[in-house]
């Protein structure tokens, strides 16, 4: 659908995007706290993590209004979440760690992969395009979060499968729909597989091959 018509998401998609937005926002808050940003910086990083990937997806699909414009209440929810998380961490004297950020990030990865792929399929995109847009939805917010925090994006350099998990999860959704599963079952299954793969990669320290320059050259 293009041409400015409002997009209508199923209830399951709305829930998936809402939970994924919260999960990525938390990962942004934790990363901003790790970098000792001020309150404004933490809210900005949380917003980039939460909305960055979906915004890029919507722009590519020429989807209007953007999902966070259509659901403007999410902006207030994001602001409240960032403030509450900062107050909670200060009150409990919690030390934000990279490991703590990985778990909400894995949840958001799975949910945004499934939801983004489904939205692209609903727009009539071919399967490969839909899977790649699902991956963009899931990965690009984290890329923006890390770039703003002056880090090489973890999606590219921690050598544990990340975008690969999203790519696989997108194909799980396509396969589940081809098998005539109900849409909500397919979306839930794809999200669980993606999150499970990323969690296993973190826990078991699965590694992707890294580039090694030939020392003789």
MDTraj code that builds the backbone (N, CA, C; nanometers):
import mdtraj as md
import numpy as np

residues = "UNK UNK UNK UNK UNK UNK UNK UNK UNK UNK UNK UNK UNK UNK UNK UNK UNK UNK UNK UNK UNK UNK UNK UNK UNK UNK UNK UNK UNK UNK UNK UNK UNK UNK UNK UNK UNK UNK UNK UNK UNK UNK UNK UNK UNK UNK UNK UNK UNK UNK UNK UNK UNK UNK UNK UNK UNK UNK UNK UNK UNK UNK UNK UNK UNK UNK UNK UNK UNK UNK UNK UNK UNK UNK UNK UNK UNK UNK UNK UNK UNK UNK UNK UNK UNK UNK UNK UNK UNK UNK UNK UNK UNK UNK UNK UNK UNK UNK UNK UNK UNK UNK UNK UNK UNK UNK UNK UNK UNK UNK UNK UNK UNK UNK UNK UNK UNK UNK UNK UNK UNK UNK UNK UNK UNK UNK UNK UNK UNK UNK UNK UNK UNK UNK UNK UNK UNK UNK UNK UNK UNK UNK UNK UNK UNK UNK UNK UNK UNK UNK UNK UNK UNK UNK UNK UNK UNK UNK UNK UNK UNK UNK UNK UNK UNK UNK UNK UNK UNK UNK UNK UNK UNK UNK UNK UNK UNK UNK UNK UNK UNK UNK UNK UNK UNK UNK UNK UNK UNK UNK UNK UNK UNK UNK UNK UNK UNK UNK UNK UNK UNK UNK UNK UNK UNK UNK UNK UNK UNK UNK UNK UNK UNK UNK UNK UNK UNK".split()
xyz = np.array([
    [0.0839, -0.1200, 0.0000],
    [0.0000, 0.0000, 0.0000],
    [0.0870, 0.1244, 0.0000],
    [0.0590, 0.2135, -0.0904],
    [0.1311, 0.3390, -0.0980],
    [0.0318, 0.4500, -0.1197],
    [0.0870, 0.5701, -0.1430],
    [-0.0003, 0.6808, -0.1766],
    [-0.0614, 0.7505, -0.0582],
    [-0.0083, 0.7286, 0.0611],
    [-0.0511, 0.8048, 0.1762],
    [-0.1661, 0.7456, 0.2533],
    [-0.2197, 0.6302, 0.2122],
    [-0.3278, 0.5690, 0.2881],
    [-0.2749, 0.5123, 0.4177],
    [-0.3486, 0.5304, 0.5283],
    [-0.3019, 0.4764, 0.6558],
    [-0.2891, 0.3253, 0.6487],
    [-0.1853, 0.2745, 0.7091],
    [-0.1638, 0.1304, 0.7149],
    [-0.2355, 0.0762, 0.8369],
    [-0.2961, -0.0382, 0.8223],
    [-0.3668, -0.1018, 0.9329],
    [-0.2923, -0.2300, 0.9691],
    [-0.2473, -0.2380, 1.0923],
    [-0.1777, -0.3572, 1.1400],
    [-0.2756, -0.4446, 1.2170],
    [-0.2518, -0.5737, 1.2104],
    [-0.3300, -0.6639, 1.2934],
    [-0.2951, -0.6395, 1.4399],
    [-0.3817, -0.6871, 1.5290],
    [-0.3560, -0.6697, 1.6716],
    [-0.2249, -0.7361, 1.7121],
    [-0.1970, -0.8527, 1.6533],
    [-0.0727, -0.9219, 1.6869],
    [0.0476, -0.8404, 1.6424],
    [0.0404, -0.7804, 1.5228],
    [0.1511, -0.6973, 1.4758],
    [0.1705, -0.5751, 1.5639],
    [0.0612, -0.5130, 1.6070],
    [0.0723, -0.3965, 1.6948],
    [0.1391, -0.4353, 1.8259],
    [0.0988, -0.5480, 1.8831],
    [0.1603, -0.5948, 2.0078],
    [0.3075, -0.6244, 1.9858],
    [0.3403, -0.6926, 1.8740],
    [0.4803, -0.7267, 1.8452],
    [0.5648, -0.6009, 1.8318],
    [0.5150, -0.5016, 1.7567],
    [0.5918, -0.3781, 1.7396],
    [0.6037, -0.3013, 1.8706],
    [0.4988, -0.3032, 1.9523],
    [0.5031, -0.2310, 2.0797],
    [0.6057, -0.2939, 2.1736],
    [0.6030, -0.4267, 2.1869],
    [0.6985, -0.4940, 2.2762],
    [0.8401, -0.4788, 2.2229],
    [0.8577, -0.4903, 2.0903],
    [0.9906, -0.4733, 2.0323],
    [1.0418, -0.3315, 2.0550],
    [0.9536, -0.2332, 2.0427],
    [0.9923, -0.0939, 2.0661],
    [1.0402, -0.0741, 2.2095],
    [0.9677, -0.1312, 2.3052],
    [1.0087, -0.1222, 2.4457],
    [1.1437, -0.1907, 2.4666],
    [1.1603, -0.3095, 2.4077],
    [1.2851, -0.3842, 2.4270],
    [1.4047, -0.3079, 2.3716],
    [1.3914, -0.2543, 2.2502],
    [1.5033, -0.1804, 2.1923],
    [1.5256, -0.0481, 2.2641],
    [1.4183, 0.0145, 2.3103],
    [1.4361, 0.1372, 2.3876],
    [1.5170, 0.1098, 2.5137],
    [1.4890, -0.0011, 2.5807],
    [1.5662, -0.0374, 2.7001],
    [1.7127, -0.0604, 2.6665],
    [1.7372, -0.1264, 2.5530],
    [1.8772, -0.1481, 2.5137],
    [1.9464, -0.0145, 2.4898],
    [1.8729, 0.0835, 2.4313],
    [1.9300, 0.2156, 2.4107],
    [1.9558, 0.2892, 2.5406],
    [1.8639, 0.2778, 2.6357],
    [1.8822, 0.3415, 2.7668],
    [2.0055, 0.2842, 2.8360],
    [2.0187, 0.1522, 2.8321],
    [2.1337, 0.0894, 2.8977],
    [2.2634, 0.1322, 2.8313],
    [2.2643, 0.1368, 2.6970],
    [2.3859, 0.1786, 2.6272],
    [2.4179, 0.3246, 2.6554],
    [2.3145, 0.4098, 2.6558],
    [2.3383, 0.5496, 2.6874],
    [2.3914, 0.5679, 2.8285],
    [2.3389, 0.4897, 2.9233],
    [2.3887, 0.4966, 3.0610],
    [2.5333, 0.4479, 3.0697],
    [2.5661, 0.3431, 2.9926],
    [2.7046, 0.2937, 2.9917],
    [2.8008, 0.4016, 2.9437],
    [2.7535, 0.4844, 2.8493],
    [2.8383, 0.5902, 2.7941],
    [2.8317, 0.7189, 2.8759],
    [2.7577, 0.7151, 2.9868],
    [2.7449, 0.8293, 3.0771],
    [2.6859, 0.9518, 3.0055],
    [2.5877, 0.9279, 2.9191],
    [2.5187, 1.0383, 2.8540],
    [2.4249, 1.1059, 2.9530],
    [2.3862, 1.2299, 2.9215],
    [2.2884, 1.2964, 3.0072],
    [2.1485, 1.2472, 2.9719],
    [2.0483, 1.3017, 3.0412],
    [1.9121, 1.2518, 3.0248],
    [1.8623, 1.2686, 2.8812],
    [1.8952, 1.3821, 2.8188],
    [1.8524, 1.4045, 2.6805],
    [1.9187, 1.3030, 2.5882],
    [2.0484, 1.2817, 2.6072],
    [2.1205, 1.1859, 2.5238],
    [2.0651, 1.0458, 2.5368],
    [2.0308, 1.0060, 2.6589],
    [1.9762, 0.8718, 2.6805],
    [1.8412, 0.8562, 2.6104],
    [1.7569, 0.9588, 2.6191],
    [1.6265, 0.9520, 2.5515],
    [1.6433, 0.9467, 2.3996],
    [1.7386, 1.0219, 2.3465],
    [1.7624, 1.0212, 2.2018],
    [1.8114, 0.8843, 2.1571],
    [1.9074, 0.8284, 2.2313],
    [1.9603, 0.6968, 2.1946],
    [1.8511, 0.5904, 2.2056],
    [1.7704, 0.5993, 2.3108],
    [1.6588, 0.5058, 2.3238],
    [1.5615, 0.5169, 2.2076],
    [1.5333, 0.6394, 2.1645],
    [1.4429, 0.6594, 2.0517],
    [1.4996, 0.6086, 1.9214],
    [1.6281, 0.6308, 1.8972],
    [1.6915, 0.5804, 1.7757],
    [1.6884, 0.4278, 1.7716],
    [1.7181, 0.3661, 1.8855],
    [1.7161, 0.2202, 1.8906],
    [1.5761, 0.1664, 1.8659],
    [1.4757, 0.2337, 1.9234],
    [1.3383, 0.1847, 1.9150],
    [1.2753, 0.2085, 1.7788],
    [1.3008, 0.3241, 1.7181],
    [1.2278, 0.3645, 1.5986],
    [1.3119, 0.3661, 1.4706],
    [1.4435, 0.3530, 1.4831],
    [1.5301, 0.3692, 1.3667],
    [1.5039, 0.2683, 1.2562],
    [1.5004, 0.1405, 1.2914],
    [1.4823, 0.0377, 1.1903],
    [1.3465, 0.0445, 1.1234],
    [1.2407, 0.0656, 1.2023],
    [1.1069, 0.0759, 1.1460],
    [1.0918, 0.1966, 1.0564],
    [1.1604, 0.3068, 1.0900],
    [1.1534, 0.4265, 1.0069],
    [1.2168, 0.4008, 0.8704],
    [1.3331, 0.3364, 0.8687],
    [1.3985, 0.3044, 0.7411],
    [1.3093, 0.2123, 0.6583],
    [1.2498, 0.1125, 0.7219],
    [1.1575, 0.0219, 0.6516],
    [1.0423, 0.0989, 0.5887],
    [0.9800, 0.1890, 0.6673],
    [0.8653, 0.2636, 0.6176],
    [0.9037, 0.3540, 0.5015],
    [1.0224, 0.4145, 0.5078],
    [1.0677, 0.5007, 0.3987],
    [1.0896, 0.4192, 0.2716],
    [1.1495, 0.3024, 0.2834],
    [1.1734, 0.2182, 0.1655],
    [1.0412, 0.1742, 0.1030],
    [0.9432, 0.1405, 0.1885],
    [0.8134, 0.0952, 0.1393],
    [0.7207, 0.2111, 0.1021],
    [0.7688, 0.3341, 0.1202],
    [0.6858, 0.4532, 0.0969],
    [0.5576, 0.4445, 0.1781],
    [0.5734, 0.4077, 0.3017],
    [0.4593, 0.3895, 0.3916],
    [0.4338, 0.5188, 0.4680],
    [0.3144, 0.5712, 0.4555],
    [0.2773, 0.6944, 0.5232],
    [0.1443, 0.6740, 0.5957],
    [0.1314, 0.7302, 0.7177],
    [0.2368, 0.7961, 0.7951],
    [0.3351, 0.6941, 0.8523],
    [0.4531, 0.7412, 0.8914],
    [0.5492, 0.6540, 0.9580],
    [0.4832, 0.5935, 1.0821],
    [0.5281, 0.4736, 1.1199],
    [0.4559, 0.4016, 1.2249],
    [0.4550, 0.4758, 1.3567],
    [0.5606, 0.5515, 1.3890],
    [0.5610, 0.6220, 1.5164],
    [0.4844, 0.7537, 1.5071],
    [0.4528, 0.7984, 1.3855],
    [0.3637, 0.9132, 1.3679],
    [0.2184, 0.8667, 1.3782],
    [0.1903, 0.7512, 1.3165],
    [0.0554, 0.6966, 1.3223],
    [0.0163, 0.6597, 1.4646],
    [0.1143, 0.6104, 1.5419],
    [0.0902, 0.5729, 1.6813],
    [0.1698, 0.6680, 1.7714],
    [0.1302, 0.7955, 1.7705],
    [0.2071, 0.8986, 1.8408],
    [0.2137, 0.8745, 1.9908],
    [0.1190, 0.8002, 2.0444],
    [0.1243, 0.7687, 2.1869],
    [0.2488, 0.6930, 2.2263],
    [0.3092, 0.6212, 2.1285],
    [0.4315, 0.5486, 2.1591],
    [0.5460, 0.6429, 2.1951],
    [0.5423, 0.7653, 2.1415],
    [0.6469, 0.8623, 2.1752],
    [0.6394, 0.8996, 2.3228],
    [0.5173, 0.9200, 2.3732],
    [0.5018, 0.9484, 2.5157],
    [0.5427, 0.8275, 2.5991],
    [0.5059, 0.7084, 2.5512],
    [0.5433, 0.5874, 2.6237],
    [0.6947, 0.5716, 2.6273],
    [0.7604, 0.6036, 2.5158],
    [0.9066, 0.5934, 2.5108],
    [0.9700, 0.6911, 2.6093],
    [0.9214, 0.8148, 2.6104],
    [0.9761, 0.9141, 2.7025],
    [0.9576, 0.8707, 2.8468],
    [0.8379, 0.8212, 2.8797],
    [0.8118, 0.7749, 3.0161],
    [0.9015, 0.6560, 3.0510],
    [0.9199, 0.5635, 2.9556],
    [1.0039, 0.4475, 2.9800],
    [1.1486, 0.4873, 3.0071],
    [1.2009, 0.5793, 2.9261],
    [1.3399, 0.6228, 2.9455],
    [1.3586, 0.6880, 3.0825],
    [1.2657, 0.7749, 3.1201],
    [1.2766, 0.8424, 3.2500],
    [1.2654, 0.7419, 3.3643],
    [1.1669, 0.6498, 3.3539],
    [1.1485, 0.5498, 3.4593],
    [1.2700, 0.4590, 3.4715],
    [1.3272, 0.4194, 3.3570],
    [1.4439, 0.3310, 3.3602],
    [1.5637, 0.4007, 3.4236],
    [1.5832, 0.5296, 3.3906],
    [1.6950, 0.6032, 3.4508],
    [1.6774, 0.6159, 3.6013],
    [1.5555, 0.6489, 3.6445],
    [1.5290, 0.6628, 3.7885],
    [1.5502, 0.5287, 3.8591],
    [1.5015, 0.4213, 3.7978],
    [1.5140, 0.2885, 3.8584],
    [1.6605, 0.2481, 3.8732],
    [1.7387, 0.2688, 3.7673],
    [1.8807, 0.2297, 3.7735],
    [1.9559, 0.3123, 3.8765],
    [1.9219, 0.4404, 3.8868],
    [1.9883, 0.5242, 3.9872],
    [1.9479, 0.4824, 4.1284],
    [1.8182, 0.4566, 4.1474],
    [1.7697, 0.4215, 4.2810],
    [1.8279, 0.2893, 4.3281],
    [1.8433, 0.1948, 4.2367],
    [1.8971, 0.0632, 4.2727],
    [2.0482, 0.0550, 4.2579],
    [2.1099, 0.1655, 4.2151],
    [2.2552, 0.1706, 4.1953],
    [2.3001, 0.0570, 4.1023],
    [2.2222, 0.0370, 3.9966],
    [2.2551, -0.0684, 3.9008],
    [2.3622, -0.0177, 3.8048],
    [2.4610, -0.1016, 3.7792],
    [2.5669, -0.0672, 3.6856],
    [2.5300, -0.1230, 3.5489],
    [2.5026, -0.0355, 3.4513],
    [2.4654, -0.0850, 3.3188],
    [2.5834, -0.1566, 3.2535],
    [2.5597, -0.2747, 3.2032],
    [2.6640, -0.3545, 3.1402],
    [2.6214, -0.3923, 2.9994],
    [2.7202, -0.4258, 2.9183],
    [2.6908, -0.4694, 2.7816],
    [2.6076, -0.5964, 2.7830],
    [2.6344, -0.6855, 2.8780],
    [2.5601, -0.8112, 2.8850],
    [2.4121, -0.7858, 2.9170],
    [2.3858, -0.6879, 3.0045],
    [2.2470, -0.6564, 3.0377],
    [2.1721, -0.6047, 2.9159],
    [2.2413, -0.5379, 2.8254],
    [2.1783, -0.4824, 2.7065],
    [2.1429, -0.5909, 2.6059],
    [2.2134, -0.7039, 2.6086],
    [2.1968, -0.8059, 2.5056],
    [2.0597, -0.8721, 2.5085],
    [1.9986, -0.8838, 2.6268],
    [1.8742, -0.9593, 2.6364],
    [1.7540, -0.8828, 2.5827],
    [1.7317, -0.7561, 2.6221],
    [1.6240, -0.6829, 2.5539],
    [1.6509, -0.6670, 2.4048],
    [1.7778, -0.6563, 2.3681],
    [1.8147, -0.6453, 2.2274],
    [1.7740, -0.7716, 2.1511],
    [1.7946, -0.8888, 2.2100],
    [1.7576, -1.0152, 2.1446],
    [1.6063, -1.0269, 2.1285],
    [1.5320, -0.9833, 2.2290],
    [1.3853, -0.9867, 2.2200],
    [1.3366, -0.8930, 2.1093],
    [1.3895, -0.7718, 2.1087],
    [1.3517, -0.6769, 2.0040],
    [1.3891, -0.7265, 1.8660],
    [1.5037, -0.7925, 1.8537],
    [1.5477, -0.8467, 1.7252],
    [1.4436, -0.9437, 1.6697],
    [1.3974, -1.0348, 1.7547],
    [1.3009, -1.1338, 1.7087],
    [1.1679, -1.0725, 1.6691],
    [1.1163, -0.9837, 1.7523],
    [0.9844, -0.9257, 1.7264],
    [0.9859, -0.8324, 1.6061],
    [1.0893, -0.7503, 1.5940],
    [1.0964, -0.6603, 1.4793],
    [1.1224, -0.7364, 1.3497],
    [1.1975, -0.8453, 1.3562],
    [1.2184, -0.9276, 1.2365],
    [1.0854, -0.9798, 1.1846],
    [1.0070, -1.0393, 1.2734],
    [0.8797, -1.0985, 1.2327],
    [0.7821, -0.9914, 1.1847],
    [0.7695, -0.8832, 1.2606],
    [0.6746, -0.7791, 1.2252],
    [0.7150, -0.7083, 1.0963],
    [0.8443, -0.6760, 1.0834],
    [0.8903, -0.6070, 0.9629],
    [0.8742, -0.6917, 0.8380],
    [0.9034, -0.8210, 0.8494],
    [0.8849, -0.9104, 0.7357],
    [0.7380, -0.9206, 0.6979],
    [0.6509, -0.9302, 0.7990],
    [0.5077, -0.9403, 0.7726],
    [0.4542, -0.8144, 0.7041],
    [0.4978, -0.6980, 0.7499],
    [0.4525, -0.5729, 0.6889],
    [0.4954, -0.5663, 0.5428],
    [0.6188, -0.6086, 0.5140],
    [0.6660, -0.6074, 0.3755],
    [0.5887, -0.7067, 0.2894],
    [0.5587, -0.8248, 0.3436],
    [0.4785, -0.9219, 0.2691],
    [0.3389, -0.8670, 0.2424],
    [0.2801, -0.8020, 0.3414],
    [0.1467, -0.7449, 0.3250],
    [0.1440, -0.6370, 0.2173],
    [0.2591, -0.5737, 0.1935],
    [0.2665, -0.4695, 0.0907],
    [0.2886, -0.5272, -0.0484],
    [0.2996, -0.6608, -0.0578],
    [0.3172, -0.7251, -0.1868],
    [0.4609, -0.7438, -0.2295],
    [0.5564, -0.7276, -0.1378],
    [0.6958, -0.7466, -0.1718],
    [0.7278, -0.8943, -0.1943],
    [0.8225, -0.9250, -0.2850],
    [0.8697, -1.0635, -0.2982],
    [0.9320, -1.1115, -0.1676],
    [0.9376, -1.2412, -0.1498],
    [0.9836, -1.2979, -0.0225],
    [1.1228, -1.2484, 0.0154],
    [1.2180, -1.2461, -0.0787],
    [1.3543, -1.2067, -0.0448],
    [1.3596, -1.0606, -0.0016],
    [1.2793, -0.9753, -0.0685],
    [1.2750, -0.8339, -0.0300],
    [1.2123, -0.8195, 0.1083],
    [1.1047, -0.8939, 0.1336],
    [1.0380, -0.8868, 0.2640],
    [1.1313, -0.9306, 0.3758],
    [1.2077, -1.0376, 0.3533],
    [1.3006, -1.0858, 0.4561],
    [1.4094, -0.9821, 0.4829],
    [1.4616, -0.9212, 0.3764],
    [1.5657, -0.8200, 0.3952],
    [1.5104, -0.6968, 0.4662],
    [1.3862, -0.6581, 0.4369],
    [1.3266, -0.5437, 0.5069],
    [1.2968, -0.5777, 0.6522],
    [1.2619, -0.7041, 0.6797],
    [1.2485, -0.7462, 0.8184],
    [1.3804, -0.7345, 0.8921],
    [1.4891, -0.7705, 0.8228],
    [1.6216, -0.7602, 0.8833],
    [1.6595, -0.6143, 0.9066],
    [1.6279, -0.5275, 0.8109],
    [1.6536, -0.3842, 0.8283],
    [1.5771, -0.3311, 0.9496],
    [1.4496, -0.3693, 0.9600],
    [1.3678, -0.3255, 1.0733],
    [1.4315, -0.3647, 1.2056],
    [1.4841, -0.4873, 1.2112],
    [1.5362, -0.5411, 1.3363],
    [1.6760, -0.4912, 1.3698],
    [1.7565, -0.4652, 1.2683],
    [1.8994, -0.4401, 1.2915],
    [1.9330, -0.2914, 1.2926],
    [1.8649, -0.2112, 1.2109],
    [1.9140, -0.0759, 1.1871],
    [1.9009, 0.0143, 1.3091],
    [1.8005, -0.0091, 1.3942],
    [1.7909, 0.0711, 1.5160],
    [1.9128, 0.0529, 1.6054],
    [1.9580, -0.0716, 1.6191],
    [2.0778, -0.0984, 1.6977],
    [2.2021, -0.0378, 1.6349],
    [2.2075, -0.0364, 1.5014],
    [2.3204, 0.0264, 1.4322],
    [2.3249, 0.1747, 1.4642],
    [2.2107, 0.2430, 1.4550],
    [2.2063, 0.3856, 1.4879],
    [2.2431, 0.4103, 1.6339],
    [2.1933, 0.3252, 1.7225],
    [2.2258, 0.3371, 1.8652],
    [2.3771, 0.3325, 1.8866],
    [2.4427, 0.2375, 1.8244],
    [2.5860, 0.2208, 1.8459],
    [2.6665, 0.3320, 1.7798],
    [2.6243, 0.3761, 1.6602],
    [2.6966, 0.4835, 1.5917],
    [2.6916, 0.6119, 1.6735],
    [2.5725, 0.6462, 1.7257],
    [2.5596, 0.7681, 1.8057],
    [2.6429, 0.7578, 1.9332],
    [2.6567, 0.6361, 1.9851],
    [2.7371, 0.6155, 2.1064],
    [2.8843, 0.5903, 2.0748],
    [2.9241, 0.6202, 1.9495],
    [3.0641, 0.6125, 1.9088],
    [3.1204, 0.4711, 1.9191],
    [3.0389, 0.3746, 1.8786],
    [3.0818, 0.2354, 1.8755],
    [3.0689, 0.1819, 1.7336],
    [3.1597, 0.0926, 1.6949],
    [3.1340, 0.0164, 1.5730],
    [3.0121, -0.0693, 1.6001],
    [2.9097, -0.0656, 1.5143],
    [2.7864, -0.1398, 1.5439],
    [2.8134, -0.2865, 1.5766],
    [2.7556, -0.3330, 1.6863],
    [2.7747, -0.4710, 1.7290],
    [2.7243, -0.5706, 1.6261],
    [2.6268, -0.5285, 1.5486],
    [2.5756, -0.6168, 1.4437],
    [2.6837, -0.6540, 1.3438],
    [2.7910, -0.5731, 1.3364],
    [2.8956, -0.5960, 1.2371],
    [3.0252, -0.6506, 1.2955],
    [3.0478, -0.6315, 1.4257],
    [3.1828, -0.6615, 1.4729],
    [3.1923, -0.7507, 1.5954],
    [3.0804, -0.7981, 1.6532],
    [3.0996, -0.8835, 1.7706],
    [3.1156, -1.0300, 1.7312],
    [3.1018, -1.0578, 1.5993],
    [3.1301, -1.1901, 1.5408],
    [3.0340, -1.2992, 1.5856],
    [2.9350, -1.2643, 1.6673],
    [2.8306, -1.3608, 1.7006],
    [2.7106, -1.3330, 1.6111],
    [2.6452, -1.4360, 1.5584],
    [2.5358, -1.4135, 1.4639],
    [2.4317, -1.3171, 1.5186],
    [2.4000, -1.2164, 1.4409],
    [2.3002, -1.1158, 1.4782],
    [2.2073, -1.0918, 1.3591],
    [2.2581, -1.0234, 1.2572],
    [2.1788, -1.0066, 1.1355],
    [2.1463, -1.1421, 1.0736],
    [2.2364, -1.2378, 1.0873],
    [2.2116, -1.3721, 1.0340],
    [2.0901, -1.4353, 1.1019],
    [2.0780, -1.4156, 1.2330],
    [1.9605, -1.4674, 1.3060],
    [1.8329, -1.4036, 1.2536],
    [1.8383, -1.2734, 1.2280],
    [1.7220, -1.2040, 1.1741],
    [1.6868, -1.2555, 1.0351],
    [1.7873, -1.2737, 0.9511],
    [1.7652, -1.3244, 0.8154],
    [1.7001, -1.4620, 0.8203],
    [1.7492, -1.5481, 0.9074],
    [1.6905, -1.6816, 0.9215],
    [1.5469, -1.6730, 0.9725],
    [1.5227, -1.5859, 1.0704],
    [1.3885, -1.5718, 1.1253],
    [1.2884, -1.5222, 1.0234],
    [1.3320, -1.4341, 0.9329],
    [1.2436, -1.3871, 0.8278],
    [1.1988, -1.4996, 0.7363],
    [1.2915, -1.5900, 0.7046],
    [1.2560, -1.7038, 0.6204],
    [1.1661, -1.8019, 0.6945],
    [1.1804, -1.8096, 0.8267],
    [1.0882, -1.8928, 0.9046],
    [0.9459, -1.8410, 0.8885],
    [0.9284, -1.7090, 0.8933],
    [0.7951, -1.6510, 0.8740],
    [0.7407, -1.6828, 0.7353],
    [0.8231, -1.6657, 0.6331],
    [0.7798, -1.6953, 0.4963],
    [0.7390, -1.8422, 0.4835],
    [0.8208, -1.9322, 0.5390],
    [0.7898, -2.0747, 0.5310],
    [0.6633, -2.1093, 0.6077],
    [0.6461, -2.0481, 0.7251],
    [0.5273, -2.0761, 0.8059],
    [0.4003, -2.0310, 0.7337],
    [0.4068, -1.9167, 0.6691],
    [0.2904, -1.8703, 0.5943],
    [0.2646, -1.9584, 0.4715],
    [0.3712, -2.0054, 0.4073],
    [0.3550, -2.0954, 0.2937],
    [0.2901, -2.2264, 0.3363],
    [0.3123, -2.2651, 0.4638],
    [0.2511, -2.3869, 0.5167],
    [0.1098, -2.3616, 0.5685],
    [0.0563, -2.2421, 0.5383],
    [-0.0816, -2.2059, 0.5733],
    [-0.1051, -2.1960, 0.7235],
    [0.0016, -2.1642, 0.8000],
    [-0.0192, -2.1350, 0.9415],
    [-0.0969, -2.0041, 0.9549],
    [-0.1789, -1.9909, 1.0581],
    [-0.2416, -1.8601, 1.0846],
    [-0.1343, -1.7524, 1.1000],
    [-0.1664, -1.6318, 1.0565],
    [-0.0661, -1.5246, 1.0572],
    [-0.0062, -1.5023, 1.1952],
    [-0.0904, -1.5052, 1.2995],
    [-0.0381, -1.4767, 1.4337],
    [0.0540, -1.5886, 1.4814],
    [0.0256, -1.7126, 1.4405],
    [0.1132, -1.8239, 1.4767],
    [0.2465, -1.8110, 1.4045],
    [0.2413, -1.7792, 1.2749],
    [0.3639, -1.7639, 1.1967],
    [0.4503, -1.6522, 1.2521],
    [0.3870, -1.5394, 1.2873],
    [0.4621, -1.4253, 1.3390],
    [0.5260, -1.4596, 1.4735],
    [0.4493, -1.5238, 1.5604],
    [0.5020, -1.5608, 1.6927],
    [0.6153, -1.6612, 1.6798],
    [0.5969, -1.7605, 1.5934],
    [0.6985, -1.8637, 1.5739],
    [0.8285, -1.8034, 1.5211],
    [0.8170, -1.7148, 1.4215],
    [0.9364, -1.6515, 1.3647],
    [1.0086, -1.5666, 1.4687],
    [0.9334, -1.4928, 1.5507],
    [0.9953, -1.4102, 1.6548],
    [1.0693, -1.4969, 1.7566],
    [1.0070, -1.6079, 1.7974],
    [1.0708, -1.6972, 1.8945],
    [1.1971, -1.7600, 1.8380],
    [1.1925, -1.8019, 1.7118],
    [1.3110, -1.8632, 1.6503],
    [1.4252, -1.7622, 1.6432],
    [1.3944, -1.6401, 1.5992],
    [1.4994, -1.5381, 1.5867],
    [1.5614, -1.5054, 1.7218],
    [1.4771, -1.4806, 1.8216],
    [1.5278, -1.4503, 1.9558],
    [1.6049, -1.5689, 2.0121],
    [1.5536, -1.6888, 1.9906],
    [1.6219, -1.8086, 2.0401],
    [1.7585, -1.8268, 1.9774],
    [1.7689, -1.8028, 1.8466],
    [1.8989, -1.8142, 1.7796],
    [1.9984, -1.7127, 1.8350],
    [1.9525, -1.5891, 1.8542],
    [2.0437, -1.4870, 1.9067],
    [2.0836, -1.5182, 2.0505],
    [1.9877, -1.5635, 2.1321],
    [2.0205, -1.5993, 2.2700],
    [2.1201, -1.7140, 2.2746],
    [2.1005, -1.8133, 2.1879],
    [2.1945, -1.9259, 2.1832],
    [2.3324, -1.8794, 2.1387],
    [2.3369, -1.7855, 2.0438],
    [2.4661, -1.7343, 1.9975],
    [2.5412, -1.6635, 2.1094],
    [2.4657, -1.5905, 2.1945],
    [2.5294, -1.5195, 2.3058],
    [2.5750, -1.6176, 2.4133],
    [2.4866, -1.7100, 2.4513],
    [2.5170, -1.8023, 2.5608],
    [2.6275, -1.9009, 2.5216],
    [2.6200, -1.9540, 2.4009],
    [2.7150, -2.0554, 2.3557],
    [2.8348, -1.9963, 2.2822],
    [2.8329, -1.8636, 2.2676],
    [2.9444, -1.7915, 2.2052],
    [2.9733, -1.8428, 2.0645],
    [2.8660, -1.8608, 1.9875],
    [2.8853, -1.8964, 1.8473],
    [2.9535, -1.7800, 1.7778],
    [3.0437, -1.8113, 1.6858],
    [3.1211, -1.7071, 1.6206],
    [3.1122, -1.7200, 1.4695],
    [3.1021, -1.6060, 1.4035],
    [3.1124, -1.6014, 1.2587],
    [3.2587, -1.5814, 1.2201],
    [3.2987, -1.6285, 1.1024],
    [3.4382, -1.6070, 1.0607],
    [3.4696, -1.4578, 1.0528],
    [3.5848, -1.4205, 1.1027],
    [3.6293, -1.2812, 1.0977],
    [3.7350, -1.2667, 0.9886],
    [3.7481, -1.1438, 0.9398],
    [3.8490, -1.1162, 0.8385],
    [3.9862, -1.1112, 0.9034],
    [4.0778, -1.1904, 0.8506],
    [4.2156, -1.1913, 0.9002],
    [4.3079, -1.1575, 0.7844],
    [4.3771, -1.0467, 0.7965],
    [4.4720, -1.0083, 0.6907],
    [4.5907, -1.1033, 0.6916],
    [4.6413, -1.1283, 0.5738],
    [4.7588, -1.2137, 0.5610],
    [4.8794, -1.1345, 0.6113],
    [4.9449, -1.1820, 0.7215],
    [5.0564, -1.1046, 0.7769],
    [5.1726, -1.0893, 0.6799],
    [5.1745, -1.1726, 0.5759],
    [5.2855, -1.1644, 0.4803],
    [5.2658, -1.0575, 0.3744],
    [5.1478, -0.9882, 0.3785],
    [5.1203, -0.8880, 0.2772],
    [5.0865, -0.7541, 0.3406],
])
top = md.Topology()
chain = top.add_chain()
for i, resn in enumerate(residues, 1):
    res = top.add_residue(resn, chain, resSeq=i)
    for name in ("N", "CA", "C"):
        top.add_atom(name, md.element.get_by_symbol(name[0]), res)
traj = md.Trajectory(xyz[None], top)
